[in-house]
Structure formats: structure tokens, C-alpha cells
Amino acid sequence: MTGSSTSEGLTTEGISSASKRIIVCCDGTWQDGIAQWHRRHYTNILKISRLLTRQDQRLNPPIHQVVFYQAGIGCEPNLYSRYIEGATGSSLREKVQEAYGFIAHNYEPGDEIFLFGFSRGAYTARMVAGFIGQIGLLDKKDMDHFEQIFVHYQKQKNTSNKRERYENNEVLQRWHEPIKKGRTRADPHGDGFTVKCLGVFDTVGSLGLPKELTFRRKFKKIFSFPDKVLGPHIQHAFHAMALNETRADFNVVKFRQTDEGRAKGQTLKQVWFAGSHADIGGGWQCHDLSDLTLVWMVSNIEGMLAMDRNYLEHILWPVAPWGKQMPHDSEIGVFKLANQFPRKIPTRTDDETHEYIHPSVFKQELILPELIQNTEANPSLICELNELENTLREAWGYVPGQHMSTGVDGKKDEASQRSMKRKLTHMIHKSQIVAYIKLEVLPYLETWLALFQFFWYVIKNRLSIFILW
């Protein structure tokens, strides 16, 4: 279709005229944006669901946008749900079935599918996208078999027994052959994109609590279903990741692009931002850092979805200059027991993970030396700001003393940031010591070792001559 400009300065170039758009937003563990009493604590997933307009008026006729918001695991109002489901992920199957079922029941040929998620909600969104790639979109009758399909996929990923794998394959074969109803319903020609966009904030494959508190390893098996491969049936994928998350059980699960996806023109962008896990997906009272990831995500998807920019500007409440808010320390409360595992900073860009560093990272007060070294050696690691990001950066409404954290939650914010400042200072000092040892001490030791080896060689040879004599 021919492109045209809009009152928001966008262009309709490349916007498809789908029948409608189905958008599923999966929130993180213990995150229920609807139940939050104050919008300061909204996650980016809830914000995206509210940013979406009911119709895309940029096209004629307008396209309907159908939105489903799903609260995170462990959000039901009872102790079992909050602490058992939240800790073990026992309701993950229900969350996946609910999200997949919403899409399958509402889908009509020509519709576009969008999935967004944070934390384990990101994991849920990726699982749903994976099922769409494997079995397509089941009709209402076949949805009766979805739980059976889920269980067999889960067993398939958790067994090394050849007989069990064969039996699981026998059950699954009837669903994932290209000619099966679900596959042809989603992709009649077998070579298209069945998922328009998959946007996630800091995907984790853990249970959401340190393993020291879960006790039973089998609890974790439910999270071993999806792999890291980005299916070639997904047209666009965007992933915001946390540089300062250190909990081993919250290690990020990155996408890896396939040759097939690359050949089809698939888009993959994975960008590192300053902050810990919730600084990326949202939930803190002071949320400058998660606002940066939200704006980045919106800037990548607003060409595909109609969004309310006025609402976006309304929910930005900066407490610091652009990019300068101190990250929060996620290792508080029970998470103090968690094993530490600092995330690996990329050293270069590649065609498999497409990782980049966001420019806002370099506005931080404390920056790890490895990050500076890697980006100086490979400047292409730093991504450029999009048009929307530049616009909102220039309009960043920071006023000293305004929108400061208050109450009990405000004190938690401040304590967490003080803890992170101490942690980052310690990590930087440790890196500096390691660098000093590598540059100054090791060469010195190597010189002395070489001299020792030389004198030992001389002494050994002289002893040999003396013995022979």
C-alpha cells in the first residue's frame, strides 16, 4: 500500500492491512498491574496494554486491536498461589494455555499476532510463540487436547530415554506436521510469519526464587520446555535485558537467530540497559530506568501498532536526569540467599544474538570497566536512539525534588539503590584489581619464572656434565 504521514509524525509505510491485531501481554511473577493501587508501580507490560488504542486510525478502514492482559504467576489472592505457585511455577501450564487459547479462539485468517512479556511472563510469551510455530493455531475442538500436547512437549524436553522420546514423538506427530489443521490455519502456505512480533523484557527461565528455597529440583523441570532458538515463524523480536542483575536463578535467556530466520528477513534486536531485573520490566516506585526500556520497546513497535503517545508522556515521572537513575539491587529479602552470577557483557556484535548496549548506560555514575573496554574496542556495540527515544529524551521532564519516592515503598527504593551503589563500587574495585594484576603483576611474575627456568636449566645441565665426568 502507499505510505502516508499522520498527525503524530509517523508514516503508514509498511503497516499491513490485517483483519485485526491480537495482542497478548503476559506479566511477571507476582505482578498484577490491575491490582496495583498506584500507577507508579505499573509494570511495562501493563503500560503497553494501556498504550494500545482500540483501533489503528492510520488506515482506512481502521484496524481493530484486541488486547488481552494476563497477570503474572502467583497473583491470585491466596497464600498458596502467592508463595507456592510463585515459587514453583505450578500454574505456568494454565497461563500458557490461557494465552494460547485466547489467540486461537479469536484468530481469523489474516489476523496479526503480537506477544509481550516480562520476566516469567516473557517466558510464557515465548512458550506461546513456540507452540504457534510447532502446532499452529488449534480450533476450539482441538483445544481440548492442548494440555496433553503441553505435557508431552514438557516430557520430551526432560527425558533422555529413547523409548520415552519415541512415545512422545508419536503423540506429537499428529499435531506438528505442516499439513495438520492447526499449522495450515496459522500459515496456509507454510512459509510465512505466523507471529508478527514478540517483545520481551528480561526473560528468565527460573522459578522466581533462589534455588536454596525451592528444595525440590523437579519444580524447575517445567521451565525447561522452550529453547533459546528464535523460531523462523516470528517476524520481529525485541528483547530488553538487565546489565546489573546478578542472581544466578535470574540469568537472562537470550534469543538465538537461525539461518532460516535470517534468510527470511527476520528482525532481532536484543539491547542491554542499566539496571537489575525489575528496572527493566518495571514495578519500582521510581522507574526512570524501566521507562527507558518502555520507550525503546514502543519506538520499535509503534510502526506496527497504534499507540497513545499522550498517555506515554503522561506516565513518565523522572526522578533523575535522563539515564542517570541509580539501579536497584534485586538481592534483598529472601534473595540475599541467592547465588550470584554476574551477567556476561558482550564483546562484539554477531549475527546470532544481535546484542547491543543502549547509550543511556553511559550516563550512569558507576560503569563497569569491562563495559567501557568492550565498547571502546567495538563501538558498533552501542546502538543508536530511535526517533521517539530522541524526542522523549529532549523532553525529559526532570525537575530536582519532584516525583521523589515516598512512604514505605520509597524507603525500599532508596535502600535498594544504596545497596546497588555499594555493590557496583565493589565490582569496579575488583575489576580494577584484576586488571592491575594482569597488566603489572603477571608480566613481572612471568619474567621471574623465565629467569628461574633458565637458571634451573643451567644448573641441571651442569649437574649432568659433572655426573658424567
N, C-alpha and C positions, 0 to 999 in steps of 0.2 A: 504494500500500500504506500501511498505518497505521504511523506513526512510533513508535519506542520507544527508550528510553535504554539505554545499555550501561555496563559496568563502567568503561570508560575515560572516561565523561562525554560521549561522542559521542551522536549521535542517528541513527537509521536513516531519518529523514525524507529523502525524495528519493533514497535509494540504490536503484538499479534492480536487478531480479532477472534479470540477464543469465544466459545459459547458462554462460559463463565469461568471464574477462577475459584478454586477450592484451596483455602489456606488453613493449615493446621499448626497451632502454636503450642508446643509442649514445654511446660515449665520444669524447674529443677526440684530436687528433693526438698521437701518441707516448704516449698514455695507455692503459695496460693495468692496470686495478686488480687483476686476478687475480695478475699477476706481481709486484706490489709486495710487498716483504718486510715492510713495517710499515704498519699501518693509518693512521698519521699522514699518509701520502701518498695515501690513497684520494681519488679524485675524488667529487663529489656524485653522479655517475651510478652509480658502483659502490655507493655508500652507499644510494641509492634502491633499487637492485636487491636489496640485502640487507635493507632495511627491510620490504619487502613480504612478507607472510605467504603461505603456500601456499593458504589458504582464508580467505574472509571469513565468520567465525563469527557475525557480527551478523545474518545472515539464515538463515532456515530454509526449505529446506535451504541449507547453506553454498555459496558460490560459489567455484569454483577460480580461482586466479590463476596464469597461466602466464607465466613471466618469461624473457626472452632478453637476456643482456648481451653487447654487442659491443665488443671492444677498438677503440681508435682506429686511424686510418690510420698506417702506418709502425711498427707494433708487432711485426711478425714478426721472429724472431731472426736477421737477416742484414743486412749493410750496405746492400744495395740497397733493402730495404724501409724501413729506418730513415731513410736520407738521400735516396733518390730518390723513393720513394712519399711520404714525409713532406713533401718539398719540393714535389712536383708534383701530388700528389693522384691519381696514376695508378691507385690502387686504389679510388677513390671509387665507380666503377661497380659493382665487386664488393661493396662494403659496402652500397650501396643495394639491389642485387639480393638479397643475403643477408637483410637485414632485411625487405624486402618479401616475399620468398619464405617466411620463417618465418611471417609473418602469414597469407599466402594459403594455405599448406599446413595450418595449424592452425585456420583460421576455419570456423565453422559459423554458420548464421543465428541471430541473437540475441546473438552474442558482442559484447563491447565491446573497442575497440582504444585503447590508450594508447601514446604515443610520448614519450620523453625523450631529451635530448641536450645535450652541452656542446661549445662551440667548433665545429669542423667536424663533430663528431658531431651537434650541433644542426642543422647544415646538412643532414646526412644524414637526420635525423628529419623535417625539414621537406620534403625531397625525397620521402621515402616517403609522407608525408601528402598531398603534392601529387599523386603518382601515384594514390593511392587515390581522390582527388577526380576525377581525369581518366579513369582506366580502370577504377575499381572494384577488385575483388579477383579476379584471374585464377585459374582452376582449374589443376590440375597439368599438364594437357595444354597449355594456353595459356601457361604459364610458360616454355615452350621459346622463346617469341617475345619475352620480356621484354627481352633485351639489344638486339634490333632496335628495340623501342619506345624504349628509353632513348637509343640513338644518334640516332634520328630526332628525338626531342624536343630533344636537345642541338644537332643541326644547325639545327633550326627557330629556336632562340634565338640562333644565331650567324651567321645569314646575312641579308642584306638583298636578296638576289637573288630576284626574284619567281618565277622558274621553279623554283628550288630550294625555295622555301617552298610552292609549289603541289604539287610532288612529295612533299614531306614530309607535307603535309596529306592527300594521297591515301592514304599508308601508314597514317597515324594515325587516319584517319576510321573505320576498321573497328573501332577499339578504344574510342573515347571517345563514341560515340553513346549516348544514355540507354538504348536498348533492348538494347544489347550485353550478353553474358553476365556479364562482369566487373562492369558497372555494376549490373545487376539483382541479382546475387548479394550485393553490398555494401548495396544500398539498393533493395529491391523496389518501393517506391512512388515513388522518385525525388525525395523532398522531405525526407528525414530527415538525421540526422547520422551519417556513416559513421565518423568518428573521435571518440571520446568526449573525449579530452584530449591536448593537445600541450604539453609543458612543457620549456622550453629555458633553458640558461644561456649568455648572451653569444654569440649566433650570429655567426660571422664567415664571410664568403664568400671569404676569401683562401686562399692556398696554405699558410699557416702559417709562411712565411719571408719576409723582406723581398724586394721585387722586385729589389733590387740583386744578390741571389744566385741568382735563378731564370733570368735571362738571356733565356729564350725566352717571349715573350708568349703563345704558343699554349697553354702549360701552364695558363694561367688560364682558358681558354675552358670547361674542364669545369665550372667553378664558376658559369657564367652561366645555368644552367638555371632555377632557381626564381626567381620574382619575389617582391616583398615583400608581395603581397596574401595576406591570411589567408582561405583558402577557406571559403565558407559551409557546407561539409560538416563542419567542425570545431566541436564544441560548446563546448569550453573551451580557451583558450590562455593560458599563463603564461610570461613572459619576464623573467629577472633580468639586468640589464645593468650594465656597469662604468663608473663615472664617471671613473676615473683612468687608463684605458687610452689611450695616446697614439700607438701605432703606426698609421700610415696603412693598412698592409695588414691590420690587425685592426679596421677600422672595423665597428661593430655593424650588423647587418641587422635593422631593426625590422619588426614586423608592421604592416600597414595593413588595417583592417577595412572591409568593403564594406557598402553599404546593405542588400544581401540578407542578409548575416550578422547585421547589427544587427536587422533586422526579424524574423529567426528566433529572437532571444533569445540569440545567441551571446555568450559571456563572453570578454573580452580584458583582461588586466592585464599591463602592462609597467612594471617598477619598477627605478629606478636605485639602486645600492648603492655605498658607498665601496669602492675597490679597483681593481686592474688585472684583466686577463683571468683569470688563474688564481686571483685572490682571489674571483672569482665562482663558478667551476666547481670549484675545489679542486685540490689537488696539492702545496701547500706544507706543510712540516712543521708550522708554526704556522698554524692555519687558522681563527681566530676569524671572519674576515670571510666565508669560504665557508660556515661553519656558520650564519651569519645568513641567507644565501641558501637554504641547505638547509632550515632551519626554515620559512622563508617559503613555499617550494615545498610542503613537506609539509603546512603548515597549509591550503593551498589545495586539496590533492588527497585529504586523509585522509577526507573525506566520501564519496569515490568509490572509494577503495581501502583495504583493510585493511592497516595498518602497525603495526610493533612499536615502540611508544613507549619501551619499556625499552631497546631497542638504540639508539634515537636519543639518549637521555640518556647512554648509555654511551660514545658516540663524540664527545661534546662535551668537549674538553680546553682550556678557555680559558687564554690567557696574558696577558690584559688584561681590564679591566672591559668590560662589555657595550658594543660598538660602538667601542671606543677603540683597537683594534689599528691600528698604522700600516700602510697598504697597502704592497705590494711593487712595486718598479719592474720592469716587464717588459722594459725596454730594456737587457738585459745580454747578454753574449756576442755572438753574431753579430747580435743585434737592435739593437746600438748603431749599426749601419749603416742602420737603417730610417728612412724619412722620418717626421716627426712630424705628427700631425693630431689635436689635442685634440678630444674628442667634444663635440658641441653640447648644452648644457644646456637642457632645455625651459623655456619662459617661461610656459606655461599648459597646462591640460588640454584635450583635444579628443576628439571622437567618432570620430576615425580611428585614432589610435595609442594612446590611453588610457595616457599616460605619467604616472608618479608618482615622487616621491622618498621613499625609505624613511627613517623617523625616526632610525634608527641613524646616518645620515650626519652628523647634527648633534651627535654625541658625539665626532667627530674633533677632533684637536688643530689641524689645518690645514684650513680650509674656504675654497673659492674665493669671493671677494666676489660674483661673478655669481650663484652659487647662493643666497646669502643674500638678495640683492636680488630675485631672481625669486620666491622663496618668501614673502618679506615682501609683495610686490605681489600674490601669488596664493597664499594659504595653503592652498587646496584642492589644490595640487600635492603636499602631504605626505600620504601615505596613513596610515591607521590600522593599528595592530598587530592581528593576529588573536588569537583566544583562546589558541591554542597558543604563539604568539610571546610574549604577555604572561606565560604560565605559565613558560616556559623563561627568560625574562628575569629574573623574580623568583628563579628557582632557579639563576641563572648562577653556576657554582661556581668563580669566580676566586679563587685563593689566590696572593699575591705569591711569585714564585720557583718555583712548582710548574708542571710541564709546559713548562719553558723549552726552547728549541731546543738541540740538542746535535750534536756531530760536524761533519763537513764540510757536511752539509745545513743544520745550524744556522747555520754561518758564512755560508753563501749567503743564508739568510733575513735575517740581520742586515745584511749588506752591501746587499742589495736594499732593505731598509727605510730604511737611511741614505740611499741614493741617491734614493729616493722623497721623503724629507723635504726634501732639498736641492732637488729638482725642484719640489715644491709650494711651498716658500718662494719660489723664483724666480718661479713663475707668479703667486703672490699679489702679490709686489712689482711685477711687470709690470702686473697688473690695476690696482693702486693708482696707478701712474704714468699709465696710460691714463685712469683716472677723473679724476685731478688735471688732466690736460691738457684733458679735456672740460669740466670744471666751472670751472676757473680760467683756463687759458691761452687756450683758444679764444674765450671771450667777450671777453677783453682784445684779442685779435687782431682779432676782428670789429669791435670799437669803433674801433680804429685804421684798419681797412680802410674803414669807413664814413666816417671823417673824411678819409681820403685821397681817396676817391671824391668827397666834397663839394668839397674844395679843387680837385681836378682839374677838376670841373665848372665851378667859378667861373673858374678860370684859362682854361679852354678857351673859355668864353663871352666873357670879356673880350678874349681874342686875336681872336675872331671879330669883335667890335664894332670893335676897333682896325683890323683889316684892311679892314672895310667902310668905315670912316671915311677 
